[in-house]
Amino acid sequence: MLERAVFVIALTLWCAACGPARQPDVAAAPPAQAASAPAPASSSGGRVWDVTQITCAQLLNAEDDDRAAAMMFYYGYLAATAGIKVIDVDKIDGNIHRVVEQCSKAPQLTVPQAFDIAFGRPPRP
C-alpha cells in the first residue's frame, strides 16, 4: 500500500509538471500514446526505448515487476500526453486489467494501441 501511495504522489507531481491540458473526467482512462521498444545502445552505452513501439507481446513476456512498472509508466505517460491531470486512483487496477486483457487477445498490438482499444477508442496507427 505504501508503494501505491508513493506512486500516486509521484504520478500526481509528474502530471502536474506537464504542459497545459484540458480538464478531463475524473474517471477517464488514459489515452494510449506510448509503447516501448528496445533500440540499439546509445552513445552513452545505455539502452534507448521508443515508448511508442513496445508490443503487447514484449510487455506480457516481461518479468512481473518490470511489467507492473511498465504499465504504471504507460498509465501516467498516456494520461499526461492526453492532458489528464486528475486520476481516480480507485480505477487504476481495473483499467490496467482491461489493457492486459486486450494485450492477451492481440499481442501484436503496441501498448498504446491496446490502451486505445481497451478504452473504446480507435487504435492509433
C-alpha positions in Angstrom: 0.0 0.0 0.0 2.9 2.3 0.7 4.3 1.7 -2.8 0.9 2.7 -4.3 0.8 5.9 -2.2 4.3 6.8 -3.3 3.4 6.1 -6.9 0.2 8.2 -6.7 2.2 11.1 -5.2 4.9 10.8 -7.9 2.4 10.5 -10.7 0.5 13.5 -9.4 3.6 15.6 -9.3 4.8 14.4 -12.7 1.4 15.1 -14.3 1.2 18.5 -12.7 4.6 19.3 -14.3 3.2 18.5 -17.8 2.2 21.3 -20.2 -1.3 22.9 -20.5 -4.2 20.5 -20.8 -7.9 20.1 -20.7 -9.6 19.1 -17.5 -10.8 15.5 -18.1 -13.5 13.5 -16.4 -12.1 12.1 -13.2 -13.0 8.6 -14.2 -11.3 8.9 -17.6 -8.9 6.3 -18.6 -5.6 7.5 -20.0 -5.4 7.6 -23.8 -2.8 5.4 -25.2 0.1 7.2 -26.9 3.0 5.2 -25.9 4.7 1.8 -26.1 8.3 0.9 -25.7 10.6 -1.0 -28.0 14.2 -1.7 -27.2 16.6 0.0 -29.5 20.3 -0.1 -30.0 22.6 1.1 -27.3 23.1 4.8 -27.3 26.4 6.5 -27.5 26.4 6.7 -23.7 26.2 2.9 -23.6 22.6 2.8 -22.2 19.6 1.4 -23.9 17.2 3.6 -25.7 13.5 2.9 -25.8 10.9 4.1 -28.2 7.8 4.1 -25.9 5.5 4.1 -29.0 6.8 0.8 -30.3 6.7 -1.8 -27.5 4.3 -4.5 -28.3 1.9 -6.3 -26.0 3.9 -9.5 -26.5 7.0 -7.7 -25.2 5.1 -6.4 -22.3 3.5 -9.7 -21.4 6.8 -11.5 -21.6 8.5 -9.1 -19.2 9.2 -10.2 -15.6 6.2 -9.4 -13.2 7.9 -6.4 -11.6 9.0 -5.0 -14.9 5.6 -5.5 -16.4 3.9 -3.8 -13.4 6.4 -0.8 -13.6 5.9 -0.5 -17.4 2.1 -0.5 -17.1 2.2 2.2 -14.4 4.6 4.2 -16.6 2.3 3.9 -19.6 -0.7 4.8 -17.5 0.9 8.0 -16.3 2.6 8.8 -19.6 -0.6 8.4 -21.6 -2.6 10.4 -19.1 -0.1 13.2 -19.3 0.0 13.2 -23.1 -3.8 13.5 -23.1 -3.7 16.3 -20.6 -5.4 14.3 -17.9 -4.5 15.9 -14.6 -7.0 14.1 -12.3 -6.8 10.3 -11.9 -9.3 8.3 -9.9 -6.8 6.0 -8.1 -9.5 3.5 -7.3 -9.9 2.8 -11.1 -6.2 2.2 -11.8 -6.1 -1.5 -11.1 -9.3 -2.2 -13.1 -8.1 0.0 -16.0 -4.8 -1.8 -16.2 -6.5 -5.1 -16.0 -8.5 -4.1 -19.1 -5.3 -3.3 -21.0 -3.6 -6.5 -20.0 -6.7 -8.5 -21.2 -6.6 -6.6 -24.5 -2.8 -7.4 -24.8 -3.5 -11.0 -24.2 -6.1 -11.1 -27.0 -3.8 -9.3 -29.5 -0.1 -9.5 -28.6 0.9 -7.9 -31.9 -0.6 -4.5 -30.9 1.6 -1.8 -29.5 0.9 -1.0 -25.9 -0.7 2.4 -26.8 -3.0 0.6 -29.3 -4.0 -1.8 -26.6 -4.9 1.2 -24.3 -6.9 2.7 -27.1 -8.9 -0.4 -27.8 -9.4 -1.3 -24.1 -11.0 2.1 -23.6 -13.2 2.1 -26.7 -11.1 4.3 -28.9 -9.9 3.6 -32.5 -6.3 2.3 -32.3 -3.6 4.6 -33.4 -1.6 3.6 -36.4 
